[in-house]
Amino acid sequence: MKIGPQPDKWLKKKAKQGMRGYPIGTIAFYGPDNQRASKVAVSVIPYEGAEPELRRWFSETGDVRMDKAILGEIAAYLRQHSARSVAMADGIMGCPHEEGIDYPMGEPCPQCPYWKGRDRFTGELDQG
């Protein structure tokens, strides 16, 4: 499948095709809130039980979901690894900072107050 000039459409189409076997590519977006994705993490799992090969892209001011250059690099990365299947998150899956690396384990990220007390998958405030 040719990527062409619109890598965002290629990625969405590839993700809609569902499970077509290994290698599997995964795409997850992260941001300081639920509006702007400042980080995308892409992994390729070459075969069942294998450790994923992970690569990340960042944008200080823009949204990685709209950045044609980043999307083109993601598509090229997946093609380079011959990804047959792609799983892509629909929305933003939480804070772009890494617990235990960017801030202490078990604490909320001090740079992303939006995510404090929120479920990273639904964006809803946790009950309790």
C-alpha positions in Angstrom: 0.0 0.0 0.0 1.5 3.3 -1.1 1.7 6.1 1.5 1.3 9.0 -0.9 1.1 12.7 -0.1 -1.5 12.3 2.8 0.1 10.1 5.5 -2.8 10.9 7.9 -5.2 9.2 5.5 -2.9 6.3 5.0 -2.5 5.7 8.7 -6.3 5.9 9.4 -7.0 3.5 6.5 -4.3 1.1 7.7 -5.8 1.2 11.3 -9.3 0.6 9.9 -8.2 -2.6 8.2 -7.9 -4.4 11.6 -5.7 -7.3 12.6 -3.9 -8.6 9.5 -1.0 -10.3 11.3 2.4 -9.4 12.5 4.3 -7.1 12.5 1.8 -4.9 14.4 2.2 -1.2 14.7 0.7 0.8 17.6 0.1 4.5 17.7 -0.8 6.4 20.9 -1.1 10.2 21.3 -0.4 12.1 24.6 -0.9 15.7 25.5 -1.1 18.3 28.3 -4.9 18.2 28.0 -7.5 16.5 25.9 -7.2 19.1 23.1 -3.6 19.1 21.9 -1.4 16.0 21.4 2.2 17.1 22.0 3.7 13.5 21.8 3.1 10.4 19.8 4.5 7.0 20.7 4.7 4.5 18.0 5.8 0.9 18.5 6.2 -2.1 16.2 5.8 -5.6 17.6 7.6 -7.9 15.0 6.1 -11.2 16.2 4.0 -12.6 19.0 5.8 -12.3 22.3 8.5 -10.0 21.0 9.5 -6.8 22.7 8.2 -3.7 20.9 10.5 -1.3 19.1 9.5 2.1 20.3 9.9 5.6 18.8 8.5 8.9 20.0 7.9 12.2 18.3 7.2 15.6 20.0 5.9 19.0 19.2 6.4 21.9 21.6 3.7 24.1 20.2 1.7 22.2 17.6 -0.5 19.1 17.5 1.4 16.0 16.4 -1.9 14.7 14.9 -1.9 17.6 12.4 1.8 17.7 11.6 2.3 16.3 8.1 6.0 15.9 8.6 5.6 13.8 11.8 2.8 11.8 10.3 4.9 11.1 7.2 7.8 9.9 9.4 5.4 7.7 11.4 4.1 6.1 8.1 7.6 5.6 6.9 8.6 4.0 10.2 5.7 1.6 10.0 6.5 0.8 6.3 10.2 0.3 7.1 9.2 -2.3 9.7 6.6 -3.9 7.3 3.7 -3.4 9.7 0.8 -5.5 8.5 -1.6 -4.3 11.2 -1.9 -0.9 12.9 -3.8 -0.1 16.1 -4.3 3.6 16.6 -5.9 5.3 19.6 -8.9 7.5 18.8 -8.0 10.3 21.3 -5.3 11.5 23.6 -4.3 8.9 26.2 -3.0 11.1 29.0 -0.1 13.2 29.9 3.0 13.2 27.6 5.4 13.1 30.6 6.6 9.8 32.0 5.9 8.7 35.6 9.1 7.9 37.3 11.2 9.7 34.7 9.7 13.2 34.5 8.0 13.2 37.9 7.9 10.9 40.9 6.0 7.6 40.8 2.5 7.7 42.3 2.2 11.4 42.0 0.3 13.5 39.4 2.3 15.3 36.7 3.0 18.9 38.0 3.1 20.1 34.3 -0.3 18.7 33.3 -2.9 19.6 35.9 -5.7 18.6 33.4 -4.9 14.9 33.9 -4.9 15.0 37.7 -7.6 12.6 38.8 -8.7 11.7 35.3 -9.0 8.4 33.6 -6.5 8.4 30.8 -8.7 6.5 28.4 -12.0 8.3 28.9 -10.8 11.7 30.1 -13.5 11.5 32.8 -12.7 12.5 36.4 -12.2 9.5 38.6 -15.0 8.9 41.1 -13.8 8.9 44.7 
